[in-house]
Amino acid sequence: MAKKESSGPQVTKTAASVLRDPSASKTAKSLAGSTLAQANTSKQSSAATARTAAKALNDGRTSPATKSMAGSVLTQKAKTK
């Protein structure tokens, strides 16, 4: 059986900070919401959220905080066979 991933405490703190930041981007807030929803649960990222995270990681303008959340979201994506 595969190990279930969940958002860790550091990335959860980052996500909470992003949600409180009025100047945070829509993408950052979306990833922050997903990150917090997956904290201490076995929930998995949706395909749409995973696509958003992948785009954020590939964009050179993405902040380190957003990249951290994107990585967390992608780690929790359901594995396909």
BAVEX-233871 format. One line per 8 residues: number of its first residue (from 1); their letters; for each residue x, y, z of N, C-alpha, C. Coordinates in steps of 0.02 Angstrom, whole numbers. Example, Ala and Ser with C-alpha at 12.3 -4.5 7.8 and 13.67 -1.06 7.14 Angstrom:
<atoms>
1 = as = 660/-284/390/615/-225/390/660/-165/390  642/-112/354/684/-53/357/645/2/394
</atoms>
This chain:
<atoms>
1 = makkessg = 42/-58/0/0/0/0/45/62/0  27/112/-39/67/173/-46/58/217/15  112/253/31/111/300/86/67/360/68  25/382/114/-17/441/102/23/503/121  23/552/78/58/615/90/8/666/116  34/714/155/-6/771/176/40/831/182  11/890/182/49/951/186/85/955/254  149/971/253/188/976/314/177/1043/349
9 = pqvtktaa = 203/1050/410/192/1111/448/222/1174/417  281/1168/387/312/1228/359/274/1254/299  255/1209/253/217/1231/194/147/1254/213  120/1227/267/55/1248/291/58/1320/318  112/1336/354/122/1405/378/129/1453/319  166/1432/268/175/1473/209/107/1486/176  67/1433/169/2/1439/137/-44/1487/176  -43/1483/242/-84/1528/282/-62/1600/273
17 = svlrdpsa = 3/1610/269/29/1678/258/9/1705/190  10/1663/139/-9/1684/72/-83/1704/70  -125/1666/103/-196/1681/104/-211/1748/138  -170/1767/187/-180/1831/221/-151/1890/182  -109/1876/132/-75/1929/94/-121/1955/39  -143/2018/44/-189/2045/-6/-157/2053/-75  -91/2054/-79/-58/2062/-144/-37/1995/-175  -54/1940/-143/-37/1874/-171/-78/1861/-234
25 = sktaksla = -48/1825/-281/-81/1811/-345/-138/1761/-336  -181/1759/-386/-237/1712/-386/-211/1640/-384  -158/1627/-422/-128/1560/-424/-101/1541/-355  -65/1587/-324/-37/1574/-258/-92/1559/-207  -146/1597/-209/-201/1586/-162/-237/1520/-176  -242/1502/-239/-273/1438/-257/-232/1380/-229  -166/1383/-240/-122/1330/-215/-120/1330/-139  -124/1389/-108/-125/1392/-35/-187/1359/-7
33 = gstlaqan = -244/1371/-38/-306/1340/-16/-303/1264/-22  -276/1240/-77/-269/1168/-87/-221/1138/-36  -166/1174/-23/-116/1150/25/-147/1144/94  -185/1194/115/-216/1192/182/-271/1139/185  -307/1129/131/-360/1078/131/-330/1008/139  -268/1000/118/-236/934/121/-193/924/183  -192/973/228/-152/967/289/-184/916/336  -144/870/360/-166/818/407/-225/776/383
41 = tskqssaa = -229/767/317/-280/724/288/-248/680/235  -287/635/208/-262/594/153/-293/616/87  -321/678/85/-350/704/23/-297/710/-30  -318/703/-93/-272/708/-149/-291/768/-192  -241/795/-227/-252/852/-271/-292/831/-332  -335/876/-355/-372/863/-416/-326/873/-476  -348/849/-533/-308/857/-595/-301/931/-612  -353/970/-603/-350/1042/-619/-300/1078/-573
49 = tartaaka = -300/1062/-509/-253/1093/-463/-182/1071/-479  -173/1009/-498/-107/984/-516/-81/1020/-579  -125/1034/-627/-104/1072/-686/-83/1143/-667  -120/1175/-623/-103/1241/-599/-34/1240/-565  -23/1190/-524/41/1184/-489/98/1173/-538  88/1131/-588/140/1119/-637/157/1182/-676  107/1220/-695/119/1283/-730/158/1332/-686  141/1334/-622/176/1379/-576/250/1360/-570
57 = lndgrtsp = 263/1295/-568/333/1273/-563/373/1288/-626  340/1287/-683/374/1300/-746/381/1374/-763  346/1417/-727/349/1489/-740/408/1519/-701  452/1551/-735/512/1580/-704/497/1637/-656  437/1665/-659/419/1722/-616/388/1700/-549  379/1637/-539/346/1611/-480/390/1620/-418  359/1643/-364/396/1654/-301/414/1587/-269  465/1587/-227/484/1526/-191/427/1497/-149
65 = atksmags = 387/1540/-118/331/1516/-77/280/1479/-121  265/1507/-179/217/1474/-224/245/1408/-250  310/1407/-264/342/1345/-287/338/1292/-233  347/1311/-171/343/1264/-116/274/1233/-111  223/1275/-116/154/1250/-113/139/1207/-174  163/1227/-233/151/1189/-294/182/1119/-287  242/1116/-259/274/1051/-249/234/1007/-202  207/1036/-149/166/999/-101/103/973/-135
73 = vltqkakt = 72/1015/-175/10/995/-210/25/938/-258  80/942/-295/96/889/-343/115/824/-309  146/829/-251/163/769/-213/100/731/-193  45/767/-183/-17/736/-160/-65/719/-217  -42/725/-279/-84/708/-336/-92/632/-339  -152/611/-358/-165/539/-366/-120/512/-420  -90/456/-406/-45/423/-454/-87/386/-506  -70/394/-569/-105/358/-622/-62/300/-646
81 = k = -93/248/-668/-57/189/-691/-46/190/-765
</atoms>
